[in-house]
Every structure is written in structure tokens, then in C-alpha cells.
């Protein structure tokens, strides 16, 4: 069963997957944890991870996956990033999105991408990349 932990995509991935008839056979839940408090309380992301690495980091994406697995998923996907138009910095610009994927019996895999465009486009590109990464991991195992 798949559990999704989304931040900057705001539920876009869960919405797309739930459009598929029969998705309840393999899609368990989607959590939108937009704030740091939500990441901590809903997905068990440690405060020290957020303080040391920030909400937009591969470390946080990995912890978001781990939190989804704790909620009885056996496959997890996470997305956290800066969709803009504001909120970016020199080190973490608008369009920076971090991803995590994890199967219950494996270590998490993470990735960071830098997307261009406006907010909607960044979110859509992030959703596509997240699902493509999930398919790649599932195909490999």
C-alpha cells in the first residue's frame, strides 16, 4: 500500500492517483503536511532535522517517507519544495524540490530537482517527477 507525504504539491499527487479506478487496492493515504508543525506532528519529522537541514531538504524528504511508513504504508513517496513565487533564497531557490521514495524493507532514496516556471508548473513538474521516481523504484524491486 502506498502512502504519500506531500508539502509543496499540496495533494496534487494524491488527487491524480485517486482518479484511477480501483486505486484503493494499492493507494492507502495522502497527507499534506505543508507546515513544519504538520511535518512534525503528522509525519514524525524530528525538530532537529528541520532545524539542521530545513523543510526543503533531502533529509526532510527521507524523514517524511519514514513517517508515512509508520502509518502502515509499505511504500512511501514524499515531496517538499519551494513552488514560489516567493520563499526562495540563494541556497534554496524557487523551483527547488526534494523527493523521497522508500519501500518498507529498503533505505530511502532521495533526489533534488530544480524546476523553472510559475507555481502551477513547478508543482505539476514535481508531481510528474515524484511518480516517475516511484515507478522506477517499483520496477527495480
N, C-alpha and C positions, 0 to 999 in steps of 0.2 A: 504494500500500500504506500502510495506517495503522499508525503506531507510537504507543503510549500510554505516557506517563510519569506515574505516579500516586504520590502520597505519602499524604495523609490518607484517601483512598478505599481504600487497601490492596489494590488488584487487583480491586475491585468492578466497575469498568467493563470491564476485560478479561474477567472471568468472564461478565458479561452478554453481551458481544459473541460470545464463543466458544460460547454456547448456540445461536447461529444456524447452521443447517446451511449449509455452503458458505462460512463466514466466511474460510477460508484463501485465498479468491480475492481478498480485499481487506484482511484483518487480518493484519499481519505479526508484531507482538510487543507485549507489555505489560511494562513494567519498574516494579516497586515500589521506589522509592528513598525510603525512609522517613526515613533519617538524612541529615544534611549530608554525611557522608563518602560515602554512596551516591550522593547527587546529584552530588558532585564526580567520583567515580571511574567511575560508570556513565553519567552524562549530561553530563559535562564542564561542569557549572555552575562558573564561576570562584569561587574563595575570596572574591575581593573583592566579588562580587555578594552572596554570603551574608553577609559581614561588614557591608557598607554597607546592605543592604535587608532582610536576614533571609530565612529559608527560606520564610516566608509573605509573599510579595510578588508583584506582577505582574512585576517584573523577573526574579525567580527562575522564575516560570512560563514566561516567554518563553525563558529560557536552557534550561529543561527541554525545551521544544519543539525548540529548535535542536539539543540533544543527540540527541533522537530522530531528527531528520532526518539527522544524521551517521551514524546506524546504518542507513542505506539505506531509511528510510521516505520517502515523498514527501508525506505528510500526517501532521501530529502534533497530539496533544491532550495537555495537561498539567493536573494538579490538585495544589495544595498548600494546606494549611489547618490549622485547629485544630478538631478534632472534639469535643474535651472528654472528660470533664467538667472536666479541669484543663488548664493550659497557656496559658490566655488572659491577656492584660494589658489595661490601659485602652486602649492604642492598637491592640491586636490581640486582640479578644475571642474567646471560644469561639464558633464558628459562622462566623468569617471564613474564606472560602475564595477563593483566587486561581486563575484559569484562564488557560490559553493555548491557542491554536489557530494552526496555521501550515501553509500549503501551501508546498511546496518553492520555488516561484517568487515568493512574496509575503512581505512583512514579517509578523511575528507580530501577532495580535490578542489582547488580554488583557482581563480583566474581574475584578472583585471583587464577591462577594456575601456577605451576612450572613444566615445561616440560623439559625432558632431550633429548639429541641427538644433531644432527647438525642442521644448519639453516633451511634447507628444511623441515626436520622432525618436528621441532618446529612450523614452520608456518602451516604445514598440521595438526598437532595436535590442534593448536589453532583454525583453521577453523572448524574442526570437533566439538570441544567443543562449539564454538560460535553457530553453527547451532543446536546442541543438546539442548543448553540452550534456544534458540529461540523456538524450538518445544515444550519444557516443558512449557514455559510461555504461548504459544498459546493454548496448550492443557488444561491448568488450567483456561483459561478465554474464 
